[in-house]
C-alpha cells in the first residue's frame, strides 16, 4: 500500500504567489491547521526570506511593533534575494486591534521594497468584510484541506478560460492516473496535513478532539461572541448523521432542545470558523425544485462514520477545493450547488460557472448504475456533462457521449 508521510506541496503555492498578481498582498484564509503557516514559510524559504516571518500571536512580535512600527525594516534591508523582492509574512495579525490600519500603513510605506503574505484562520476572511480600508491592496486566497492530486504530487488540471466542462473532463481523464491507496488514506484520516501524513488512528482521534475543543472555546467565541458554546460541541457530534441531506434547523433545535435562534447562530458560527461549508439548492430550470434548505459538509470529512456519507463529503470537499482554486486563479466565478426536487429526486452536486450550469455530478460509494432523473436534469440544464464518481476502484464507463461513471481514485488524481 502506498502511503504518503512527507511534506505536501500545495497547489496554492503556484497559484497564489504567481508574479502576475503583482504588488497586492496575499491574504490566505482557511480552516485551522489546513497548512497556511507551512505554505507561507515554504514560500519565504524559497525566497531566502525565512527570517521575515512574524507571528503576531507571539508576545515578542507585538512588543517589537509597539516599540517601533517599522521593527522589521533592518531585517528587510539586510535580505538579499537577487532580482526578486523579499517576502514578509504576518501570521495571525488580524488578532491585533486595528490590524487593517497597521497593514495599510506598512504596505503603503514598503510596497516597492517587499511583497506581503498575511495568513490567518477563517476570521481573516470574515473580518475583512466589515469595512475595508485595505481595498485595492490585497487578493484573498483560500487554502482548504489537502486534495488527492496534492497528496500524490500531481499537477493541478484546471479548465481554460470560457471552456466547457466536457473538454476539461476529457483532459483530466487523459492523465490516466489512479491513486486508490492514497484515496483510502484520505478517507480514513481526512485532509488536514498532520493527521493525514501521520496516518495513525490514535493520533487522529486525539487531534480531532482537540480541534473540536479549540473550535468551540476559541474560534467561536472570538468571532461570533456566542457564549453558549455547548451547542457547538453537541452539533459536532450529531451533524455527521445529517451530512449530505437538506438541513432542517427546526429539526436540529428539537433534537438539542434549544431555540431556533440558538441553532441558527451555532450553525452560522460553524460556517464562519470553517468547521462546515454549505451548498445551496439550485432551482432555475428545474421543475418542483427545493429552494431553501442548504446541505452541510465537514471540512474534516473523516468525522462521518457512515462510509457513504463520508465518501459524499469527501467528493464535496474535493470539488470545493478545485472551485476555490479556479476562482482564486481568476478563471471565473464558480459555485458548488445541489439539485433536489420536492418528490425527493436529487443530484448531489451542480457546478455553476458565471451563473450558468456547467457540470452535474453524483457521488456513489459502490453503485455504478446512473439513475434516470440525472439524465432528465442534464437535459433541463442545457445538455451539460454528467459525472457519477464512485468510491470503488477500477471503474470507467461512458454510458453516453456526455456522461461518465468513474472511480474517485482516478478522477480526482488527474
C-alpha positions in Angstrom: 0.0 0.0 0.0 1.4 3.4 -1.0 1.1 5.9 1.9 2.5 9.5 1.8 4.1 10.7 5.0 6.3 13.6 3.8 5.5 17.3 3.5 2.9 18.0 0.8 3.3 20.8 -1.8 0.1 22.7 -2.2 -1.3 23.9 -5.5 -1.9 27.4 -4.0 1.8 27.9 -3.8 2.0 28.2 -7.5 -1.3 30.0 -8.0 -1.3 32.4 -5.1 2.3 33.6 -5.5 2.2 34.0 -9.3 4.0 37.2 -10.1 1.0 38.1 -12.4 -0.9 39.1 -9.2 1.6 41.9 -8.8 2.2 44.1 -5.8 -1.0 43.1 -3.9 -0.7 41.4 -0.5 -1.7 37.8 -0.5 -4.3 37.1 2.2 -4.6 33.3 2.8 -7.7 32.2 4.7 -9.0 28.7 5.5 -9.7 26.2 8.3 -7.4 26.0 11.3 -4.4 23.7 10.7 -5.0 23.4 7.0 -1.4 24.3 6.4 -1.4 28.1 5.9 1.7 28.8 8.0 3.6 25.9 6.5 2.8 27.3 3.0 3.9 30.8 3.9 7.2 29.5 5.5 7.9 27.4 2.4 7.5 30.5 0.1 9.7 32.6 2.3 12.4 29.9 2.4 12.4 29.6 -1.3 12.8 33.4 -1.5 15.6 33.4 1.2 13.3 35.4 3.5 12.9 32.9 6.3 13.8 35.5 8.9 10.9 37.7 7.7 8.2 35.6 9.2 6.4 37.3 12.1 3.7 35.6 14.2 1.5 38.2 15.9 0.4 35.6 18.4 3.9 35.9 19.9 4.5 38.5 22.6 7.9 39.5 21.2 6.3 40.4 17.8 3.7 42.6 19.4 6.2 44.2 21.8 8.6 44.9 18.9 5.8 46.6 17.0 4.8 48.8 20.0 8.3 49.9 20.3 8.8 50.6 16.6 6.1 50.3 14.0 8.8 49.5 11.4 10.5 46.9 13.6 11.2 44.6 10.6 12.9 47.2 8.5 16.5 46.4 9.4 16.0 42.7 8.7 14.4 43.6 5.4 17.3 45.8 4.3 19.7 43.0 5.0 17.8 40.5 2.9 19.4 39.5 -0.4 17.1 37.7 -2.8 18.6 38.7 -6.2 16.2 40.3 -8.5 13.1 39.3 -6.6 11.7 41.3 -3.8 11.7 39.7 -0.3 8.5 38.2 1.1 7.3 39.2 4.5 4.7 37.1 6.3 2.5 38.5 9.0 0.8 35.4 10.6 -2.3 36.0 12.8 -2.0 39.8 12.5 -5.8 40.0 12.4 -5.8 39.4 16.2 -4.3 42.8 16.7 -6.6 45.7 17.4 -6.6 48.0 14.4 -4.9 45.4 12.3 -6.2 46.7 9.0 -4.8 50.2 9.6 -1.5 48.6 10.7 -1.3 46.7 7.4 -2.3 49.7 5.4 0.5 51.8 6.9 3.1 49.2 6.4 2.0 48.3 2.9 1.9 51.9 1.7 5.4 52.5 3.0 7.1 49.3 1.8 5.1 48.1 -1.2 8.0 48.8 -3.6 10.5 47.1 -1.3 8.8 43.8 -0.3 5.9 41.5 -1.0 3.5 40.6 1.8 1.6 37.4 2.7 -0.9 37.6 5.5 -2.2 34.3 7.0 -4.8 33.5 9.5 -7.9 31.4 10.3 -11.4 31.9 8.9 -11.5 35.1 10.9 -9.2 36.8 8.3 -11.9 36.2 5.6 -14.7 37.3 7.9 -13.2 40.5 9.4 -12.1 41.8 6.1 -15.7 42.2 5.1 -16.6 44.6 7.9 -15.4 47.8 6.3 -12.4 47.6 4.1 -9.6 50.2 4.4 -7.4 47.8 2.5 -9.4 47.9 -0.7 -7.1 47.5 -3.8 -4.1 46.4 -1.7 -4.7 42.6 -1.5 -6.1 39.5 -3.1 -7.8 36.8 -1.0 -6.8 33.2 -1.5 -8.2 30.0 0.1 -6.3 27.1 1.5 -8.5 24.1 2.1 -7.6 20.6 3.3 -5.3 18.5 1.1 -6.6 17.2 -2.2 -5.8 13.9 -3.8 -3.6 15.5 -6.5 -1.6 17.3 -3.8 -1.2 14.2 -1.8 0.0 12.3 -4.9 2.2 15.2 -6.0 0.4 15.5 -9.4 0.0 18.9 -11.2 -3.4 20.6 -10.9 -5.6 20.4 -14.0 -7.9 23.5 -14.4 -10.3 24.5 -17.1 -9.2 27.0 -19.7 -11.0 30.4 -19.7 -14.5 30.0 -21.1 -14.0 26.3 -21.6 -17.0 23.9 -21.4 -16.8 21.1 -18.9 -16.5 18.3 -21.4 -13.0 19.1 -22.7 -11.9 19.7 -19.1 -13.2 16.3 -18.0 -11.5 14.6 -21.0 -8.2 16.4 -20.4 -8.4 15.3 -16.7 -9.0 11.7 -17.6 -6.3 11.7 -20.3 -3.7 11.8 -17.5 -4.6 8.1 -16.8 -3.5 8.4 -13.1 -5.1 6.4 -10.3 -4.3 6.5 -6.6 -6.5 4.0 -4.8 -4.2 3.6 -1.8 -3.9 7.4 -1.3 -7.6 7.8 -1.6 -8.1 5.2 1.2 -5.6 7.2 3.3 -7.6 10.3 2.8 -11.0 8.7 3.5 -9.5 7.2 6.8 -7.7 10.3 8.1 -9.2 13.3 6.4 -7.4 16.0 4.5 -5.7 18.0 7.3 -2.0 17.6 6.7 -0.8 16.5 10.1 -3.2 13.6 10.8 -3.3 12.7 7.1 0.5 12.3 6.8 0.8 10.5 10.2 -1.9 8.1 9.2 -2.3 6.9 12.7 -5.8 6.3 14.2 -4.9 7.1 17.8 -3.3 10.4 16.8 -6.2 11.3 14.6 -8.7 10.8 17.3 -6.7 12.9 19.8 -6.2 15.6 17.1 -9.9 15.6 16.2 -11.0 16.0 19.9 -8.5 18.9 20.3 -9.8 20.6 17.2 -13.4 20.4 18.4 -12.5 21.9 21.8 -10.5 24.7 20.3 -13.2 25.4 17.8 -15.8 25.8 20.5 -13.7 27.6 23.1 -11.6 29.9 21.0 -12.7 30.4 17.4 -16.4 30.6 18.0 -16.2 33.0 21.0 -13.6 35.2 19.3 -15.5 35.5 16.0 -19.2 35.4 17.0 -19.4 36.4 20.7 -21.6 33.3 21.2 -21.3 32.2 24.8 -23.4 29.0 24.6 -20.6 27.0 23.0 -22.0 23.8 24.3 -24.4 23.8 21.3 -21.3 23.7 19.1 -19.9 20.6 20.7 -23.3 18.8 20.5 -23.7 19.8 16.9 -20.3 18.4 16.1 -21.5 15.1 17.5 -24.8 14.9 15.7 -24.1 16.6 12.4 -22.3 13.5 10.8 -25.8 11.9 10.6 -27.1 14.8 8.6 -24.2 15.3 6.1 -25.4 15.3 2.6 -29.1 15.9 3.5 -31.0 19.2 3.3 -30.5 20.7 6.8 -33.6 21.5 8.9 -32.8 24.0 11.6 -36.2 23.2 13.2 -35.4 19.5 13.5 -32.0 20.3 15.0 -33.5 22.6 17.5 -36.0 19.9 18.6 -33.2 17.3 18.8 -31.0 19.5 21.0 -34.0 21.0 22.9 -33.0 24.6 22.3 -34.4 27.6 20.4 -34.4 28.0 16.6 -32.3 31.2 17.0 -29.6 29.4 19.1 -29.3 26.7 16.5 -29.2 29.2 13.6 -26.4 31.1 15.4 -24.5 28.0 16.2 -24.7 26.7 12.6 -23.6 30.2 11.4 -20.6 30.1 13.8 -19.6 26.7 12.5 -19.6 28.0 9.0 -17.6 31.1 9.8 -15.0 29.1 11.6 -14.7 26.6 8.8 -16.0 23.6 10.6 -18.7 23.3 8.0 -19.3 24.5 4.5 -22.7 24.7 2.9 -24.3 24.1 -0.6 -27.4 26.0 -1.6 -30.1 24.4 -3.8 -30.3 25.3 -7.5 -33.8 25.9 -8.7 -33.8 27.7 -12.1 -35.0 25.4 -14.9 -35.7 22.6 -12.5 -39.4 21.7 -12.1 -40.6 21.4 -8.5 -37.1 22.2 -7.1 -36.5 22.7 -3.4 -35.5 26.4 -3.0 -34.5 26.9 0.6 -32.7 24.2 2.7 -28.9 24.0 2.3 -26.8 20.9 2.7 -23.9 20.9 5.1 -20.5 19.2 4.8 -17.5 19.0 7.1 -14.0 20.2 6.0 -12.8 17.2 8.0 -14.9 14.5 6.2 -13.4 11.7 8.3 -15.7 12.8 11.1 -18.5 10.9 9.3 -18.6 7.3 10.5 -21.0 6.1 7.8 -18.9 5.2 4.7 -21.4 6.5 2.1 -21.8 9.9 3.9 -18.1 10.1 4.3 -17.4 9.5 0.7 -20.0 12.1 -0.4 -18.5 14.6 2.0 -15.0 13.8 0.6 -16.3 14.4 -3.0 -17.9 17.7 -1.9 -14.6 18.9 -0.3 -12.6 17.9 -3.4 -15.0 20.0 -5.6 -14.9 22.9 -3.2 -11.1 22.9 -3.2 -11.0 22.9 -7.0 -13.5 25.6 -7.4 -11.8 27.8 -4.8 -8.5 27.4 -6.7 -10.2 28.2 -10.0 -11.8 31.4 -8.6 -8.5 32.4 -6.9 -6.7 31.9 -10.2 -9.2 34.2 -12.0 -10.8 31.6 -14.2 -14.4 32.6 -13.4 -17.0 32.7 -10.7 -17.6 29.0 -9.8 -20.2 27.9 -7.3 -21.0 24.5 -5.9 -24.7 23.7 -5.5 -27.1 20.8 -5.5 -30.4 19.9 -7.0 -33.4 18.3 -5.2 -37.0 18.2 -6.2 -40.0 18.1 -3.9 -40.5 14.4 -4.8 -37.0 13.6 -3.5 -35.1 13.3 -6.7 -31.6 14.6 -6.1 -28.3 15.2 -7.9 -25.6 15.7 -5.3 -23.5 18.5 -7.0 -24.0 21.1 -9.6 -21.1 23.3 -10.7 -22.3 26.7 -11.8 -19.8 28.9 -13.8 -20.6 32.6 -14.1 -24.3 31.8 -13.1 -24.7 29.1 -15.8 -24.9 25.3 -15.1 -21.6 23.8 -16.2 -21.3 20.2 -14.8 -23.6 17.9 -12.9 -22.2 15.3 -10.5 -23.4 12.4 -8.4 -21.3 10.6 -5.7 -21.9 6.9 -5.1 -19.8 4.6 -2.9 -20.5 1.5 -5.0 -23.4 1.9 -7.3 -22.3 2.2 -11.0 -25.9 2.5 -12.5 -27.0 6.0 -13.3 -30.5 6.9 -12.2 -32.8 8.3 -14.9 -33.5 11.6 -13.1 -29.9 12.7 -13.6 -30.3 12.5 -17.4 -33.6 14.5 -17.0 -31.7 17.2 -15.1 -28.9 17.2 -17.6 -31.5 17.9 -20.4 -33.2 20.6 -18.3 -29.9 22.3 -17.7 -28.9 22.5 -21.3 -27.2 19.2 -22.0 -24.3 19.8 -19.7 -21.9 16.9 -18.9 -22.6 14.5 -16.1 -20.2 12.5 -13.9 -21.0 9.8 -11.4 -18.0 9.5 -9.1 -17.6 6.1 -7.5 -15.8 5.0 -4.4 -15.0 1.6 -5.9 -11.6 1.4 -7.7 -11.2 0.5 -11.4 -14.4 1.9 -12.7 -14.5 3.8 -16.0 -17.7 3.8 -18.2 -19.1 6.3 -20.7 -22.8 5.4 -20.9 -23.4 8.4 -23.3 -21.2 11.0 -25.1 -21.6 13.5 -22.2 -21.8 11.1 -19.3 -19.1 9.3 -17.3 -19.0 6.8 -14.4 -15.5 6.9 -13.0 -13.6 6.0 -9.8 -12.7 8.8 -7.5 -9.2 7.4 -7.2 -8.8 8.2 -10.9 -10.8 11.3 -11.5 -9.5 13.3 -8.5 -5.9 12.1 -9.1 -6.0 13.7 -12.6 
